[in-house]
């Protein structure tokens, strides 16, 4: 059966590169594009309302090197497209052009007549909110650390007094670092004495620190689980803050009840992919504390990254490229 996989992501995306290689090994046609390239490097045309034609947009997407008709796109891997740029425009025009591109091109990419999305942009947006994640995880029976979301210093102080020691973690914000490069804020312990009125500026997420003996990252692709216990050599609270090449990985098997909850969690959000992070306090299912699930998380550094890439490729082509 003819068809194409469309991969929507930025130019520099090693994770997407791995999936493209897996699709190439299966001889599956692939078109990769970044919506932010709209302009000379990315043209598109979409037509609807031609009388007896189908009730779907027809047309074509074309990059400098590849092209795909809308009706030939059978699967969409929505990864990490760049923010709209329009650097050559003044601020007012840039804002207008970005809004028009989002309602035009981005909306078309989210409503292609494809067999499957991995994952749909609307599902990714819904599942990206930590407040929603924690509520769904609690409802499904995952142990979740006591969590406070607030901009009230008195509430934060009372939470620290009752649940300390506590940690702070950002919701999603990635501040600009040196040289305009994206920075990061890692989960960190909070000294209750440091809680002051600066909390009022924006929303903060505080959690009780659980007495963990390890961390686990589980990558779920369709009905497959890839689970690793991860440790930083320096015993850092957040293993992501150090040298990822120095991390210690050991395979681990999630308890059946934990696996079932992960599948139920993804089903709730209409996802077929997710990267779950757990804090372990023991060996039983009640000792797997849910921290978060990144619906579009990274996995390229994991020891079984090639297997995950194959699983993603298989999930994208399931049902139309092979029986």
C-alpha positions as CSV (number, residue, x, y, z in Angstrom):
1,X,0.0,0.0,0.0
2,X,1.4,3.4,-1.0
3,X,1.7,6.1,1.6
4,X,4.0,8.5,3.4
5,X,5.0,9.2,7.0
6,X,5.2,12.9,7.7
7,X,7.6,13.9,10.5
8,X,7.0,17.4,12.0
9,X,10.0,18.6,13.9
10,X,12.9,20.9,14.0
11,X,16.0,20.4,11.9
12,X,18.2,19.3,14.8
13,X,16.3,16.5,16.4
14,X,18.4,13.4,17.0
15,X,15.4,11.4,18.2
16,X,13.5,12.0,14.9
17,X,16.7,11.1,13.0
18,X,16.7,7.6,14.6
19,X,13.0,7.0,13.7
20,X,13.7,8.1,10.1
21,X,16.5,5.6,9.9
22,X,14.2,2.9,11.2
23,X,11.6,3.8,8.6
24,X,14.2,3.9,5.9
25,X,15.2,0.3,6.8
26,X,11.6,-0.6,6.3
27,X,11.6,1.2,2.9
28,X,8.8,3.5,4.1
29,X,8.6,6.9,2.3
30,X,9.2,9.8,4.7
31,X,8.8,13.6,4.4
32,X,10.3,15.7,7.2
33,X,9.4,19.3,7.7
34,X,9.5,22.1,10.3
35,X,6.4,24.4,10.1
36,X,8.6,27.3,11.1
37,X,10.3,27.1,7.7
38,X,7.2,28.5,6.1
39,X,8.3,30.6,3.2
40,X,10.8,29.8,0.4
41,X,11.8,26.5,2.1
42,X,8.2,25.3,2.7
43,X,5.3,25.8,0.4
44,X,1.8,24.3,0.9
45,X,-1.6,24.5,-0.9
46,X,-4.9,23.2,0.5
47,X,-8.3,23.2,-1.3
48,X,-11.8,22.3,-0.2
49,X,-15.3,23.0,-1.3
50,X,-15.2,21.8,-4.9
51,X,-18.8,20.5,-5.1
52,X,-18.8,16.7,-5.2
53,X,-15.3,16.3,-3.8
54,X,-14.5,14.7,-0.5
55,X,-15.1,16.6,2.8
56,X,-11.4,16.9,3.4
57,X,-8.6,19.3,2.4
58,X,-6.7,18.2,-0.7
59,X,-3.3,19.6,-1.6
60,X,0.4,19.3,-1.1
61,X,3.2,20.1,1.2
62,X,6.6,20.8,-0.3
63,X,10.0,21.4,1.2
64,X,13.2,22.2,-0.7
65,X,13.8,18.4,-1.3
66,X,10.6,16.5,-0.6
67,X,6.8,16.8,-1.3
68,X,3.7,14.9,-0.2
69,X,0.1,15.0,-1.2
70,X,-2.3,15.3,1.7
71,X,-4.1,12.1,0.8
72,X,-0.8,10.2,0.7
73,X,0.1,11.0,4.3
74,X,-0.8,7.9,6.3
75,X,0.9,8.7,9.5
76,X,2.2,11.8,11.3
77,X,5.0,11.8,13.9
78,X,4.5,15.1,15.6
79,X,7.8,15.7,17.5
80,X,9.2,19.1,18.3
81,X,8.7,21.8,15.7
82,X,10.4,25.1,16.1
83,X,8.6,28.3,17.3
84,X,7.4,30.5,14.5
85,X,10.3,32.9,13.6
86,X,9.5,35.5,10.9
87,X,12.7,37.3,12.0
88,X,12.6,39.6,9.0
89,X,9.3,41.2,10.1
90,X,8.6,44.0,12.6
91,X,7.1,43.0,16.0
92,X,3.5,43.7,15.1
93,X,3.7,42.0,11.7
94,X,5.6,39.0,13.2
95,X,2.8,38.5,15.8
96,X,0.2,38.6,13.0
97,X,2.1,36.2,10.7
98,X,2.6,33.8,13.6
99,X,-1.1,33.7,14.4
100,X,-2.1,33.3,10.8
101,X,0.5,30.4,10.3
102,X,-0.8,28.7,13.4
103,X,-4.4,28.9,12.3
104,X,-3.5,28.0,8.7
105,X,-0.6,25.6,8.3
106,X,-0.5,24.2,11.9
107,X,-4.2,23.6,11.8
108,X,-4.0,21.7,8.5
109,X,-1.2,19.6,9.9
110,X,-3.4,18.6,12.8
111,X,-6.3,17.6,10.6
112,X,-4.7,15.5,7.8
113,X,-6.7,12.4,6.7
114,X,-4.0,10.2,8.2
115,X,-4.4,6.8,9.6
116,X,-2.7,7.7,12.8
117,X,-0.8,10.5,14.7
118,X,2.0,9.9,17.2
119,X,0.7,11.8,18.8
120,X,-2.0,14.4,17.9
121,X,-1.0,18.0,18.8
122,X,-4.2,18.5,20.7
123,X,-3.5,15.4,22.8
124,X,0.1,16.4,23.4
125,X,-1.0,19.9,24.6
126,X,-3.6,18.5,27.0
127,X,-1.2,15.9,28.4
128,X,1.7,18.4,28.8
129,X,0.1,20.1,31.9
130,X,1.6,18.8,35.1
131,X,-1.5,19.7,37.1
132,X,-3.6,17.5,34.7
133,X,-1.0,14.7,34.8
134,X,-1.0,14.5,38.6
135,X,-4.8,14.6,38.8
136,X,-5.2,11.7,36.3
137,X,-2.3,9.7,37.9
138,X,-4.0,10.0,41.3
139,X,-7.3,8.9,39.9
140,X,-5.7,5.9,38.4
141,X,-4.2,4.8,41.7
142,X,-0.5,5.9,41.2
143,X,1.1,7.0,44.5
144,X,1.8,10.7,44.0
145,X,3.8,12.9,46.3
146,X,1.9,15.6,48.2
147,X,1.9,18.5,45.8
148,X,1.1,22.2,46.1
149,X,0.6,24.6,43.2
150,X,0.6,28.2,44.5
151,X,1.8,31.8,44.3
152,X,0.9,32.4,48.0
153,X,4.0,32.5,50.3
154,X,1.9,31.6,53.4
155,X,0.5,28.5,51.7
156,X,4.0,27.5,50.7
157,X,5.4,28.0,54.2
158,X,2.5,25.9,55.7
159,X,3.1,23.2,53.1
160,X,6.8,23.1,53.9
161,X,6.1,22.9,57.6
162,X,3.7,20.0,57.1
163,X,5.3,18.0,54.3
164,X,9.0,19.0,54.5
165,X,11.5,18.3,53.2
166,X,10.1,19.7,50.0
167,X,11.4,20.2,46.4
168,X,10.6,22.8,43.7
169,X,10.3,21.9,40.1
170,X,9.2,24.0,37.1
171,X,6.0,23.2,35.2
172,X,7.6,23.5,31.7
173,X,9.4,26.8,31.5
174,X,12.8,26.8,29.9
175,X,14.6,30.1,30.5
176,X,17.0,31.5,28.0
177,X,20.6,30.7,29.1
178,X,23.9,32.3,28.2
179,X,24.2,33.3,24.5
180,X,20.5,33.0,24.0
181,X,20.6,29.2,24.3
182,X,17.8,27.4,26.1
183,X,18.6,26.9,29.7
184,X,17.0,24.6,32.3
185,X,15.8,24.6,35.9
186,X,16.1,21.2,37.6
187,X,14.2,19.8,40.5
188,X,15.8,21.1,43.7
189,X,15.4,21.0,47.4
190,X,13.9,24.1,49.0
191,X,15.1,25.8,52.2
192,X,11.9,26.9,54.0
193,X,13.7,30.0,55.1
194,X,14.1,31.1,51.5
195,X,10.3,31.2,50.9
196,X,9.4,34.9,50.5
197,X,7.1,37.2,48.7
198,X,8.8,36.6,45.3
199,X,6.6,33.5,45.1
200,X,3.7,35.9,44.3
201,X,5.2,36.7,40.8
202,X,4.1,33.4,39.2
203,X,2.8,29.9,39.8
204,X,5.1,27.5,41.7
205,X,5.0,23.7,42.1
206,X,6.2,22.3,45.4
207,X,6.3,18.6,46.3
208,X,7.1,16.5,49.3
209,X,10.4,14.8,48.8
210,X,9.8,11.0,48.9
211,X,12.6,8.9,50.4
212,X,13.6,7.3,47.1
213,X,16.2,4.6,46.5
214,X,16.2,5.2,42.8
215,X,14.6,6.7,39.7
216,X,13.0,4.9,36.8
217,X,12.3,6.1,33.2
218,X,9.7,4.0,31.3
219,X,9.2,4.7,27.6
220,X,5.9,3.4,26.4
221,X,5.3,2.9,22.6
222,X,2.0,1.4,21.7
223,X,1.7,-1.8,23.8
224,X,5.5,-2.0,24.5
225,X,7.4,-0.9,27.6
226,X,11.1,0.0,27.8
227,X,12.1,0.5,31.4
228,X,15.4,1.5,33.0
229,X,16.5,2.3,36.5
230,X,18.7,5.4,36.3
231,X,21.2,6.7,38.7
232,X,23.6,9.7,38.6
233,X,27.2,8.9,39.8
234,X,27.0,11.9,42.2
235,X,23.6,10.9,43.6
236,X,22.0,14.1,42.3
237,X,18.4,14.7,43.2
238,X,17.6,15.2,39.6
239,X,19.6,12.9,37.3
240,X,19.0,15.1,34.3
241,X,21.2,17.9,35.5
242,X,24.5,16.2,35.0
243,X,26.4,14.3,32.3
244,X,23.9,12.0,30.6
245,X,26.7,9.9,29.2
246,X,27.8,9.1,32.8
247,X,24.4,7.9,33.9
248,X,24.1,4.3,35.2
249,X,21.3,2.3,33.6
250,X,19.9,-1.0,34.7
251,X,16.9,-2.7,33.2
252,X,13.9,-3.1,35.4
253,X,10.5,-4.7,35.0
254,X,7.5,-2.6,36.1
255,X,5.0,-4.5,38.3
256,X,1.9,-5.6,36.2
257,X,-0.4,-3.2,38.1
258,X,2.0,-0.3,37.3
259,X,2.1,-1.3,33.7
260,X,-1.7,-1.4,33.5
261,X,-1.9,2.1,35.0
262,X,0.5,3.5,32.5
263,X,-1.5,2.1,29.6
264,X,-4.7,3.5,31.2
265,X,-3.0,6.8,31.6
266,X,-2.1,7.1,27.9
267,X,-5.5,5.9,26.9
268,X,-7.1,8.7,28.9
269,X,-5.1,11.3,26.9
270,X,-5.5,9.4,23.5
271,X,-1.8,8.9,23.4
272,X,0.2,5.9,22.0
273,X,3.5,7.2,23.4
274,X,4.8,8.6,26.7
275,X,7.9,8.8,28.9
276,X,7.1,8.1,32.5
277,X,9.3,9.1,35.4
278,X,9.0,7.4,38.8
279,X,10.7,7.6,42.1
280,X,11.3,4.2,43.7
281,X,11.0,3.8,47.5
282,X,11.0,0.0,47.5
283,X,10.3,-3.0,45.3
284,X,6.5,-3.3,45.5
285,X,3.9,-1.6,43.2
286,X,3.0,0.9,45.9
287,X,6.7,2.0,45.9
288,X,6.5,3.4,42.3
289,X,5.8,7.1,42.9
290,X,4.5,8.9,39.8
291,X,6.4,12.1,39.1
292,X,5.4,13.0,35.6
293,X,4.8,11.7,32.0
294,X,6.3,13.6,29.1
295,X,4.0,12.9,26.2
296,X,6.8,13.7,23.8
297,X,9.8,12.9,25.8
298,X,13.4,12.2,24.8
299,X,14.8,8.6,24.7
300,X,17.7,8.8,22.2
301,X,20.3,8.4,25.0
302,X,18.9,5.2,26.4
303,X,20.7,1.9,25.9
304,X,17.8,0.4,23.9
305,X,17.2,3.6,21.8
306,X,17.5,1.6,18.6
307,X,14.7,-0.8,19.8
308,X,12.6,2.2,20.7
309,X,13.1,3.7,17.3
310,X,11.9,0.5,15.7
311,X,8.9,0.4,17.9
312,X,8.0,4.0,17.0
313,X,8.4,3.2,13.3
314,X,6.2,0.1,13.7
315,X,3.6,2.1,15.6
316,X,3.5,4.7,12.8
317,X,3.1,2.1,10.1
318,X,0.8,-0.3,11.9
319,X,-2.3,-1.1,9.9
320,X,-1.5,0.5,6.6
321,X,2.1,-0.4,5.6
322,X,1.9,-4.0,6.7
323,X,-0.9,-6.4,7.9
